[in-house]
Amino acid sequence: MNKHARSSWRHPLIVPVKMSDLTVENAHLDERYVWKTLPTMRERGLDYPLVCWIIDEEFYKKRFMKFTSEDMLARLPDPVFHPPGKAVMIKGGNNRFLSASDIGYDLIDCLIFDDQIDAIKWTRYLDHCDPLRNPDKPYLGLIEYK
């Protein structure tokens, strides 16, 4: 039986994804997920889904690898490409992913978009508005929420 990290915040766009099918975009040197995210997830579970977007191998090799430091690339696991050469890259929630992995989840809730800008907008909305605790703050499709 799969252990599922189900997001407390619910939205119709949320889908469960195998942890092994996700590509990590960022890994902090200080392993902040251990003291920042992991204790909270152990205590109350996953507040928000990961926010992801679809990339292809060409983007990964020609853009992501080009603009990501060698030091960061060395810390990241290999990308997970699926036929036809597409990967689900985590834009928002790399620390939640690492925490869920440590806890032993097999599946995790995600919002998945075709475009990076949509993933950025949703990441900012969840970070800035905290709709789980502020349900009256709607998603407006903005980069910045004040």
BALOBA-1460 file (C-alpha; in Angstrom, 3 decimals):
// residues 146
<rec num="1" residu="m" x="0.000" y="0.000" z="0.000"/>
<rec num="2" residu="n" x="1.296" y="3.436" z="-0.934"/>
<rec num="3" residu="k" x="1.888" y="6.054" z="1.733"/>
<rec num="4" residu="h" x="0.362" y="9.284" z="0.383"/>
<rec num="5" residu="a" x="1.342" y="12.815" z="1.457"/>
<rec num="6" residu="r" x="-2.083" y="14.396" z="1.007"/>
<rec num="7" residu="s" x="-2.234" y="18.182" z="1.058"/>
<rec num="8" residu="s" x="-4.426" y="19.725" z="3.768"/>
<rec num="9" residu="w" x="-5.271" y="22.533" z="1.339"/>
<rec num="10" residu="r" x="-7.571" y="21.154" z="-1.331"/>
<rec num="11" residu="h" x="-8.038" y="22.318" z="-4.924"/>
<rec num="12" residu="p" x="-9.478" y="20.580" z="-8.020"/>
<rec num="13" residu="l" x="-6.108" y="20.805" z="-9.836"/>
<rec num="14" residu="i" x="-4.268" y="18.708" z="-7.221"/>
<rec num="15" residu="v" x="-3.135" y="15.279" z="-8.400"/>
<rec num="16" residu="p" x="-1.155" y="12.585" z="-6.547"/>
<rec num="17" residu="v" x="2.224" y="11.831" z="-8.130"/>
<rec num="18" residu="k" x="4.753" y="9.108" z="-7.372"/>
<rec num="19" residu="m" x="7.699" y="10.612" z="-5.518"/>
<rec num="20" residu="s" x="10.007" y="8.648" z="-7.817"/>
<rec num="21" residu="d" x="8.511" y="10.440" z="-10.862"/>
<rec num="22" residu="l" x="9.515" y="13.942" z="-9.737"/>
<rec num="23" residu="t" x="12.607" y="15.963" z="-10.645"/>
<rec num="24" residu="v" x="14.133" y="18.183" z="-7.957"/>
<rec num="25" residu="e" x="15.091" y="21.729" z="-8.999"/>
<rec num="26" residu="n" x="16.893" y="22.926" z="-5.890"/>
<rec num="27" residu="a" x="18.745" y="21.538" z="-2.863"/>
<rec num="28" residu="h" x="19.991" y="23.897" z="-0.158"/>
<rec num="29" residu="l" x="23.529" y="23.432" z="1.170"/>
<rec num="30" residu="d" x="22.372" y="23.841" z="4.764"/>
<rec num="31" residu="e" x="19.751" y="21.075" z="4.433"/>
<rec num="32" residu="r" x="17.194" y="23.522" z="5.841"/>
<rec num="33" residu="y" x="14.375" y="21.077" z="5.188"/>
<rec num="34" residu="v" x="15.612" y="19.107" z="8.234"/>
<rec num="35" residu="w" x="14.914" y="21.949" z="10.672"/>
<rec num="36" residu="k" x="12.420" y="24.027" z="8.689"/>
<rec num="37" residu="t" x="10.002" y="21.635" z="7.000"/>
<rec num="38" residu="l" x="10.496" y="18.100" z="8.299"/>
<rec num="39" residu="p" x="9.317" y="18.735" z="11.908"/>
<rec num="40" residu="t" x="6.131" y="20.426" z="10.682"/>
<rec num="41" residu="m" x="5.361" y="17.638" z="8.225"/>
<rec num="42" residu="r" x="5.908" y="15.005" z="10.888"/>
<rec num="43" residu="e" x="3.565" y="16.889" z="13.216"/>
<rec num="44" residu="r" x="0.698" y="17.829" z="10.916"/>
<rec num="45" residu="g" x="1.395" y="16.427" z="7.465"/>
<rec num="46" residu="l" x="1.603" y="18.296" z="4.181"/>
<rec num="47" residu="d" x="-0.035" y="21.738" z="4.228"/>
<rec num="48" residu="y" x="0.309" y="22.473" z="0.502"/>
<rec num="49" residu="p" x="0.938" y="20.436" z="-2.634"/>
<rec num="50" residu="l" x="4.174" y="20.699" z="-4.545"/>
<rec num="51" residu="v" x="3.952" y="23.090" z="-7.479"/>
<rec num="52" residu="c" x="5.476" y="21.578" z="-10.592"/>
<rec num="53" residu="w" x="5.815" y="22.159" z="-14.300"/>
<rec num="54" residu="i" x="6.542" y="19.974" z="-17.295"/>
<rec num="55" residu="i" x="9.983" y="20.240" z="-18.907"/>
<rec num="56" residu="d" x="11.614" y="18.365" z="-21.751"/>
<rec num="57" residu="e" x="15.151" y="17.060" z="-22.115"/>
<rec num="58" residu="e" x="16.131" y="19.939" z="-24.391"/>
<rec num="59" residu="f" x="15.117" y="22.521" z="-21.765"/>
<rec num="60" residu="y" x="16.950" y="20.606" z="-19.057"/>
<rec num="61" residu="k" x="20.184" y="20.309" z="-21.023"/>
<rec num="62" residu="k" x="20.220" y="23.672" z="-22.814"/>
<rec num="63" residu="r" x="18.649" y="25.972" z="-20.228"/>
<rec num="64" residu="f" x="18.488" y="24.435" z="-16.772"/>
<rec num="65" residu="m" x="22.009" y="22.986" z="-16.799"/>
<rec num="66" residu="k" x="23.403" y="26.137" z="-18.430"/>
<rec num="67" residu="f" x="21.962" y="28.504" z="-15.818"/>
<rec num="68" residu="t" x="22.384" y="26.290" z="-12.749"/>
<rec num="69" residu="s" x="25.708" y="26.307" z="-10.963"/>
<rec num="70" residu="e" x="27.892" y="23.212" z="-11.164"/>
<rec num="71" residu="d" x="27.838" y="23.084" z="-7.366"/>
<rec num="72" residu="m" x="24.021" y="22.851" z="-7.368"/>
<rec num="73" residu="l" x="23.931" y="20.357" z="-10.236"/>
<rec num="74" residu="a" x="26.318" y="18.110" z="-8.273"/>
<rec num="75" residu="r" x="23.866" y="18.040" z="-5.326"/>
<rec num="76" residu="l" x="20.774" y="17.260" z="-7.394"/>
<rec num="77" residu="p" x="19.624" y="13.759" z="-8.276"/>
<rec num="78" residu="d" x="19.378" y="12.959" z="-11.973"/>
<rec num="79" residu="p" x="16.190" y="14.174" z="-13.649"/>
<rec num="80" residu="v" x="13.409" y="11.642" z="-14.181"/>
<rec num="81" residu="f" x="12.315" y="11.693" z="-17.831"/>
<rec num="82" residu="h" x="9.322" y="9.751" z="-19.043"/>
<rec num="83" residu="p" x="8.351" y="9.020" z="-22.637"/>
<rec num="84" residu="p" x="8.285" y="11.134" z="-24.718"/>
<rec num="85" residu="g" x="11.198" y="12.812" z="-22.913"/>
<rec num="86" residu="k" x="9.188" y="14.853" z="-20.412"/>
<rec num="87" residu="a" x="9.886" y="15.407" z="-16.717"/>
<rec num="88" residu="v" x="7.827" y="16.860" z="-13.861"/>
<rec num="89" residu="m" x="10.106" y="19.429" z="-12.208"/>
<rec num="90" residu="i" x="9.349" y="20.821" z="-8.752"/>
<rec num="91" residu="k" x="9.178" y="24.629" z="-8.823"/>
<rec num="92" residu="g" x="7.716" y="25.133" z="-5.348"/>
<rec num="93" residu="g" x="8.203" y="22.629" z="-2.560"/>
<rec num="94" residu="n" x="11.656" y="21.095" z="-2.925"/>
<rec num="95" residu="n" x="11.999" y="21.143" z="0.892"/>
<rec num="96" residu="r" x="8.575" y="19.481" z="1.237"/>
<rec num="97" residu="f" x="9.677" y="16.855" z="-1.275"/>
<rec num="98" residu="l" x="12.846" y="16.104" z="0.708"/>
<rec num="99" residu="s" x="10.860" y="15.972" z="3.960"/>
<rec num="100" residu="a" x="8.253" y="13.644" z="2.441"/>
<rec num="101" residu="s" x="11.054" y="11.441" z="1.158"/>
<rec num="102" residu="d" x="12.617" y="11.234" z="4.647"/>
<rec num="103" residu="i" x="9.237" y="10.344" z="6.153"/>
<rec num="104" residu="g" x="8.803" y="7.563" z="3.606"/>
<rec num="105" residu="y" x="5.949" y="8.772" z="1.400"/>
<rec num="106" residu="d" x="5.485" y="7.091" z="-1.972"/>
<rec num="107" residu="l" x="2.950" y="9.584" z="-3.372"/>
<rec num="108" residu="i" x="2.640" y="13.335" z="-2.886"/>
<rec num="109" residu="d" x="0.000" y="15.855" z="-3.938"/>
<rec num="110" residu="c" x="1.056" y="18.197" z="-6.724"/>
<rec num="111" residu="l" x="-0.210" y="21.019" z="-8.892"/>
<rec num="112" residu="i" x="1.293" y="20.482" z="-12.354"/>
<rec num="113" residu="f" x="1.455" y="23.119" z="-15.081"/>
<rec num="114" residu="d" x="2.687" y="23.190" z="-18.662"/>
<rec num="115" residu="d" x="4.404" y="26.549" z="-18.241"/>
<rec num="116" residu="q" x="6.984" y="27.708" z="-15.717"/>
<rec num="117" residu="i" x="5.254" y="31.075" z="-15.260"/>
<rec num="118" residu="d" x="2.060" y="29.356" z="-14.059"/>
<rec num="119" residu="a" x="4.089" y="27.333" z="-11.561"/>
<rec num="120" residu="i" x="5.756" y="30.538" z="-10.341"/>
<rec num="121" residu="k" x="2.400" y="32.321" z="-9.964"/>
<rec num="122" residu="w" x="0.870" y="29.454" z="-7.965"/>
<rec num="123" residu="t" x="3.988" y="29.116" z="-5.801"/>
<rec num="124" residu="r" x="3.821" y="32.825" z="-4.965"/>
<rec num="125" residu="y" x="0.091" y="32.634" z="-4.230"/>
<rec num="126" residu="l" x="0.523" y="29.760" z="-1.785"/>
<rec num="127" residu="d" x="3.560" y="31.413" z="-0.136"/>
<rec num="128" residu="h" x="2.158" y="34.914" z="0.124"/>
<rec num="129" residu="c" x="-1.550" y="34.306" z="0.756"/>
<rec num="130" residu="d" x="-1.487" y="31.049" z="2.758"/>
<rec num="131" residu="p" x="-5.016" y="30.097" z="1.588"/>
<rec num="132" residu="l" x="-5.220" y="27.224" z="4.091"/>
<rec num="133" residu="r" x="-5.304" y="29.788" z="6.892"/>
<rec num="134" residu="n" x="-6.700" y="32.680" z="4.795"/>
<rec num="135" residu="p" x="-9.380" y="31.056" z="2.603"/>
<rec num="136" residu="d" x="-10.828" y="34.416" z="1.525"/>
<rec num="137" residu="k" x="-7.677" y="35.368" z="-0.416"/>
<rec num="138" residu="p" x="-8.339" y="34.112" z="-3.954"/>
<rec num="139" residu="y" x="-5.803" y="33.126" z="-6.568"/>
<rec num="140" residu="l" x="-5.507" y="36.098" z="-8.916"/>
<rec num="141" residu="g" x="-2.782" y="34.852" z="-11.255"/>
<rec num="142" residu="l" x="-0.228" y="37.375" z="-10.013"/>
<rec num="143" residu="i" x="3.518" y="37.162" z="-9.432"/>
<rec num="144" residu="e" x="3.326" y="39.273" z="-6.260"/>
<rec num="145" residu="y" x="0.592" y="39.322" z="-3.636"/>
<rec num="146" residu="k" x="0.763" y="42.136" z="-1.108"/>
